[in-house]
Amino acid sequence: MHDTIVKSMTRIVVPFVQLYGIFIILNGHVSPGGGFSGGALIGTSLILYTLVFGLDRAKQKFSHRASEFAESGGIILFIMIGLIGLAFGGTFLTNIQAGFPKGTAGSLLSAGMIPLLMIGIGIKVASTMITLFHILIEEEDK
């Protein structure tokens, strides 16, 4: 795309969309949202960047290798947190029985393992979205 206005607006908007996606992920346990919706926002911002600047530049920002690492890392984080609940509480993804606090309404750091789970889900969703989009774009170019 050779439109200067679209490129300029994308450069301005993408960081704010990604920051808002991170905010949604980190506050998902005390407000509407969470890992999936925040990860979808981050993934969508990367798709917008790909559409505006092209696949080659997008791969410089978020390569296929980085995407594979993020996908694997997100699910491994989720599983490891689940195993912590299994080790301390007896069941997979146990929160309260494992000794973590229940949480206090309005308190960001009071929900035990749930914020960590939201981070893992957000990473997985964002990286999966951009990986699938890049694969579809590469198939279309052939």
PLY file of the C-alpha trace (Angstrom):
ply
format ascii 1.0
element vertex 142
property float x
property float y
property float z
element edge 141
property int vertex1
property int vertex2
end_header
0.00 0.00 0.00
1.37 3.40 -0.94
-1.08 5.64 0.92
0.86 7.97 3.22
-2.14 8.82 5.38
-3.01 5.18 6.07
0.61 4.38 6.91
0.88 7.40 9.22
-2.36 6.57 11.00
-1.33 2.93 11.38
1.97 3.97 12.96
0.00 6.08 15.46
-2.85 3.66 16.18
-1.08 0.28 16.42
0.89 1.02 19.64
-2.26 2.29 21.37
-4.28 -0.76 20.30
-1.53 -3.05 21.59
-1.33 -1.14 24.86
-5.10 -1.41 25.27
-4.87 -5.15 24.52
-2.29 -5.52 27.29
-4.55 -3.54 29.62
-7.49 -5.85 28.81
-5.36 -8.94 29.47
-4.00 -7.65 32.79
-7.42 -6.51 34.06
-9.42 -9.47 32.77
-9.86 -10.99 36.21
-11.47 -7.88 37.73
-13.34 -6.47 34.74
-14.89 -7.66 31.48
-12.29 -8.93 29.08
-9.36 -11.18 29.64
-6.80 -13.18 27.75
-8.84 -13.97 24.68
-10.20 -10.50 23.98
-6.91 -8.76 24.80
-4.97 -11.25 22.68
-7.43 -10.72 19.83
-6.79 -6.95 20.01
-3.03 -7.43 19.89
-3.31 -9.94 17.05
-5.60 -7.61 15.12
-3.13 -4.76 15.46
-0.41 -6.99 14.00
-2.74 -7.96 11.14
-3.40 -4.27 10.46
0.35 -3.66 10.35
0.74 -6.54 7.88
-2.02 -5.23 5.63
-0.63 -1.71 5.54
3.12 -2.30 5.38
3.28 -5.72 3.73
4.25 -9.20 4.78
8.02 -8.66 4.57
8.04 -5.70 6.96
5.60 -7.41 9.29
7.86 -10.45 9.47
10.73 -8.16 10.45
8.66 -6.96 13.41
7.20 -10.36 14.39
8.92 -13.23 12.61
7.53 -16.71 12.14
10.08 -18.02 14.63
8.99 -15.46 17.24
5.37 -16.40 16.59
6.12 -20.10 17.07
7.95 -19.31 20.30
5.06 -17.15 21.56
2.46 -19.79 20.68
4.38 -22.52 22.47
5.27 -20.24 25.37
1.67 -19.18 25.96
0.34 -22.71 26.18
3.33 -23.92 28.22
2.74 -21.08 30.70
-0.92 -22.10 30.97
-0.04 -25.77 31.53
2.69 -24.98 34.06
0.30 -22.84 36.09
-2.22 -25.68 35.96
0.42 -28.08 37.22
1.18 -25.76 40.13
-2.46 -26.10 41.14
-2.15 -29.86 40.73
0.97 -29.98 42.91
-0.44 -27.85 45.73
-4.16 -28.41 45.63
-4.77 -31.77 44.12
-6.54 -30.76 40.88
-5.45 -29.09 37.66
-5.82 -25.27 37.71
-6.82 -25.20 41.36
-6.65 -21.69 42.72
-8.24 -21.42 46.17
-7.46 -25.00 47.26
-3.80 -24.46 46.36
-3.58 -21.66 48.92
-3.88 -18.68 46.61
-6.11 -15.84 47.82
-9.69 -15.57 46.55
-9.30 -12.02 45.43
-10.67 -8.68 46.46
-13.04 -6.72 44.28
-11.18 -3.88 42.57
-7.71 -5.08 43.59
-5.50 -5.86 40.61
-3.00 -8.13 42.36
-5.38 -10.28 44.39
-6.61 -13.07 42.13
-4.01 -15.78 42.62
-3.09 -17.53 39.38
-5.85 -16.06 37.23
-3.86 -13.03 35.93
-1.02 -15.35 34.93
-3.48 -17.57 33.09
-4.86 -14.53 31.27
-1.33 -13.58 30.16
-0.73 -17.09 28.79
-4.04 -17.08 26.93
-3.41 -13.58 25.55
0.01 -14.56 24.21
-1.41 -17.71 22.62
-4.37 -15.98 20.96
-2.34 -13.05 19.57
0.40 -15.27 18.15
-2.07 -17.75 16.68
-4.02 -14.97 14.93
-0.95 -13.47 13.32
0.47 -16.88 12.37
-2.75 -17.93 10.66
-2.98 -14.60 8.86
0.60 -14.80 7.62
0.05 -18.36 6.40
-3.06 -17.28 4.49
-1.24 -14.32 2.94
1.70 -16.52 1.91
-0.66 -19.07 0.32
-2.43 -16.31 -1.59
0.86 -15.04 -3.04
1.74 -18.44 -4.51
0 1
1 2
2 3
3 4
4 5
5 6
6 7
7 8
8 9
9 10
10 11
11 12
12 13
13 14
14 15
15 16
16 17
17 18
18 19
19 20
20 21
21 22
22 23
23 24
24 25
25 26
26 27
27 28
28 29
29 30
30 31
31 32
32 33
33 34
34 35
35 36
36 37
37 38
38 39
39 40
40 41
41 42
42 43
43 44
44 45
45 46
46 47
47 48
48 49
49 50
50 51
51 52
52 53
53 54
54 55
55 56
56 57
57 58
58 59
59 60
60 61
61 62
62 63
63 64
64 65
65 66
66 67
67 68
68 69
69 70
70 71
71 72
72 73
73 74
74 75
75 76
76 77
77 78
78 79
79 80
80 81
81 82
82 83
83 84
84 85
85 86
86 87
87 88
88 89
89 90
90 91
91 92
92 93
93 94
94 95
95 96
96 97
97 98
98 99
99 100
100 101
101 102
102 103
103 104
104 105
105 106
106 107
107 108
108 109
109 110
110 111
111 112
112 113
113 114
114 115
115 116
116 117
117 118
118 119
119 120
120 121
121 122
122 123
123 124
124 125
125 126
126 127
127 128
128 129
129 130
130 131
131 132
132 133
133 134
134 135
135 136
136 137
137 138
138 139
139 140
140 141
